[in-house]
Amino acid sequence: MIILLVGTAGSGKTTLAGSFGRYLEENGYSVAYINLDTGVERLPYRPDVDVRERITARELMAEGYGPNGAIVESYDRLLPFVGEYTSEILRLDRGRDYVLIDTPGQMETFLFHEFGVKLTENLPEPLAVYLFGPEVLRKPPDFCFVLFFGLMIDLRLGTTTVPALSKIDVLRGGELEGYRKLLGDVEYLTARLKLDPSTQGLLAYKMCSSLPELAPPTRVLYLSARKGEGFDDLETLAYEHYCTCGDLT
């Protein structure tokens, strides 16, 4: 099973790769780890494939690139080797129960660069987990945004994409239940948005109203990499994705 961890910088992809991988190993599964981030300094897991063996953002910054330019240039230089990385991931997929792919910290690098698209389109039915933290969810239109962005990742990469609220351990009181209601019930979210008279609210209302037609219902994951919360749900959902017994609802 190939799981692709996608999300903005700071959303917890690398931490989740390490802690979920340990959870799987403790439950008897064999796990391969793939690091595709040229800018990361330390990893909480031992990668079986590591793009930093070929190039790092730090090396390019020493050549005079700025931080953002170094990241983009690193994937320009990795692009000729995307076939090799794909072949190695496929080899590991045949020999391990799970392959966890940790994508770049700057999500746009993976989504908009040809490297990410070419690699993903040659993988057999990867499951993309789109991580976002609670700090981006401040008002109802934000909930519409993250649900739609998951759909955009699906469109761009051609993968089944599951939204996942990370860092739920930082939430207090009944905050998580409120987030579950807005993320898990599109009709409820749409009704809330209908009451928002702003231009932003109107746009979000129209977008969320179309979600049931654009995509089948997919349950949202609620995860804490620090405490291991939601790992059983992620494991179950990954299993359902790779067999015929579930539809991810």
C-alpha positions in Angstrom: 0.0 0.0 0.0 1.4 3.4 -1.0 0.4 6.3 1.1 1.4 9.8 -0.1 1.6 12.4 2.6 0.8 15.9 1.2 0.4 19.2 3.0 1.7 22.7 3.7 4.9 23.4 5.6 4.3 22.7 9.2 1.3 20.5 8.8 3.1 17.5 10.3 3.8 15.3 7.3 7.3 14.2 8.3 6.3 13.7 12.0 3.3 11.6 10.9 5.5 9.5 8.5 7.7 8.6 11.4 5.1 8.0 14.1 2.5 6.2 11.8 5.4 4.1 10.4 6.3 3.0 13.9 2.7 2.3 14.7 2.5 0.0 11.7 5.8 -1.8 12.5 4.6 -2.4 16.1 1.5 -4.0 14.7 3.6 -6.4 12.6 3.7 -4.6 9.2 6.8 -4.0 7.1 7.2 -0.4 6.1 9.3 1.5 3.6 10.0 5.2 4.0 10.5 7.6 1.0 11.8 11.1 1.6 11.2 13.5 -1.3 12.0 16.7 0.6 15.4 18.2 -0.5 15.1 20.9 2.2 14.6 18.8 5.4 17.5 18.6 7.8 16.5 15.8 10.1 14.1 12.9 9.8 12.3 10.8 12.5 12.7 7.7 10.3 15.4 5.9 8.3 14.5 6.5 4.6 14.8 3.7 2.1 14.9 6.3 -0.6 16.2 9.8 0.0 16.4 12.5 -2.6 19.0 14.3 -0.5 21.5 11.7 -1.6 21.4 13.4 -5.0 20.9 17.0 -4.1 19.9 19.2 -1.2 18.4 22.7 -1.0 21.3 23.7 1.3 23.9 22.8 -1.3 22.1 24.9 -3.9 21.8 27.8 -1.4 25.6 27.6 -1.1 25.7 28.1 -4.9 23.8 31.4 -4.4 20.1 30.4 -4.7 17.6 31.8 -2.3 15.6 29.4 -0.1 12.6 29.2 -2.5 14.8 29.2 -5.6 16.9 26.4 -4.2 13.9 24.2 -3.6 12.6 24.7 -7.2 16.0 24.2 -8.7 16.5 21.0 -6.7 13.4 19.4 -8.4 14.6 20.7 -11.8 17.7 18.7 -11.2 15.8 15.6 -9.9 13.4 15.5 -12.8 15.7 13.4 -15.1 15.8 10.7 -12.3 12.1 10.5 -11.6 11.9 7.2 -13.4 14.6 5.7 -11.2 12.7 6.9 -8.1 9.4 5.5 -9.4 11.0 2.1 -10.1 12.6 2.0 -6.6 9.2 2.8 -5.0 7.5 0.1 -7.0 10.2 -2.4 -6.0 9.7 -1.5 -2.3 5.9 -1.7 -2.8 6.2 -5.3 -3.9 8.3 -6.3 -0.8 6.7 -4.2 2.0 3.2 -3.9 3.4 3.3 -0.1 3.4 5.3 2.5 1.5 5.0 6.0 3.2 6.0 8.8 0.9 7.0 12.0 2.7 6.6 14.9 0.1 8.3 18.3 0.2 7.6 20.8 3.0 6.5 23.3 0.4 3.4 21.5 -1.0 3.3 23.7 -4.1 6.7 22.3 -5.2 5.3 18.8 -5.4 1.9 19.7 -6.8 3.0 22.2 -9.5 6.4 20.8 -10.5 6.5 18.1 -13.1 8.6 15.9 -10.8 5.6 15.3 -8.4 3.1 14.7 -11.2 5.3 12.3 -13.2 6.2 10.3 -10.1 2.6 10.0 -8.9 1.0 9.1 -12.2 3.2 6.0 -12.5 2.4 4.7 -9.0 -0.4 2.0 -8.7 -3.4 3.6 -6.9 -1.6 5.6 -4.2 -3.7 7.0 -1.4 -3.0 10.7 -0.9 -3.5 12.0 2.7 -3.9 15.8 2.6 -2.8 17.2 6.0 -3.9 20.6 7.3 -3.6 22.0 10.8 -6.4 23.6 12.9 -4.7 27.0 12.6 -6.1 27.4 9.1 -9.7 26.8 10.2 -10.9 30.1 11.7 -14.3 30.6 10.0 -16.8 28.5 7.9 -15.3 29.4 4.5 -12.0 28.0 5.6 -13.6 24.5 6.0 -14.9 24.8 2.5 -11.5 25.7 1.3 -9.7 22.7 2.8 -12.4 20.3 1.5 -12.1 21.7 -2.0 -8.3 21.8 -1.9 -8.3 18.0 -1.3 -10.4 17.7 -4.4 -7.9 19.8 -6.3 -5.1 17.5 -5.2 -7.1 14.6 -6.5 -7.5 16.4 -9.8 -3.9 17.4 -10.1 -2.2 14.1 -9.1 -4.9 11.7 -10.2 -5.0 10.1 -6.8 -7.8 9.3 -4.3 -7.2 12.1 -1.7 -8.4 12.0 1.9 -8.5 15.2 3.9 -6.9 14.9 7.4 -7.0 17.4 10.2 -3.6 17.1 12.0 -2.5 18.1 15.4 -5.8 17.5 17.1 -4.0 17.2 20.4 -3.7 21.0 20.5 -7.5 21.5 20.4 -9.3 22.3 23.7 -12.7 21.5 25.1 -15.3 20.9 22.4 -13.3 22.4 19.6 -12.7 19.0 17.9 -16.4 18.2 17.9 -17.1 21.5 16.2 -14.5 20.8 13.6 -15.9 17.3 13.0 -19.4 18.8 12.4 -18.2 21.3 9.8 -15.8 19.0 8.0 -17.9 15.8 8.1 -21.3 17.2 7.3 -21.3 19.2 4.0 -25.0 19.9 4.3 -24.5 21.5 7.7 -21.5 23.5 6.5 -23.4 24.7 3.4 -26.3 25.8 5.7 -23.8 27.8 7.8 -22.3 29.4 4.8 -25.7 30.4 3.5 -26.0 32.7 6.5 -22.7 34.5 5.7 -23.5 37.7 3.7 -19.9 38.4 2.7 -18.6 37.9 -0.9 -16.3 35.2 0.6 -19.2 33.5 2.2 -21.3 33.5 -1.0 -18.4 32.0 -3.0 -17.8 29.3 -0.3 -21.6 28.6 -0.3 -21.7 28.0 -4.0 -18.6 25.9 -4.0 -19.7 23.7 -1.1 -23.1 23.3 -2.7 -21.5 21.6 -5.6 -19.3 19.3 -3.6 -21.7 16.3 -3.5 -21.9 16.4 -7.4 -18.2 16.7 -7.9 -16.9 14.0 -5.6 -18.2 10.9 -3.7 -18.4 11.4 0.1 -15.1 10.6 1.8 -14.7 10.6 5.5 -12.2 13.0 7.0 -9.3 11.8 9.2 -8.5 13.4 12.6 -4.9 12.7 13.5 -2.3 13.5 16.2 1.2 12.3 15.2 2.4 13.2 18.7 -0.2 11.0 20.5 -1.0 8.4 17.8 -4.6 9.4 17.7 -6.5 8.4 14.6 -3.9 5.9 13.4 -6.3 3.0 13.5 -8.7 5.0 11.2 -5.9 5.8 8.8 -4.9 2.1 8.7 -8.5 1.0 8.1 -9.0 3.6 5.4 -5.8 2.6 3.6 -7.0 -1.1 3.7 -10.4 -0.1 2.3 -8.7 1.9 -0.5 -6.7 -1.2 -1.6 -9.5 -3.8 -1.5 -13.0 -4.0 -2.7 -14.7 -4.0 0.7 -14.9 -0.3 1.3 -15.7 3.0 -0.5 -14.0 5.4 1.9 -17.4 6.8 3.1 
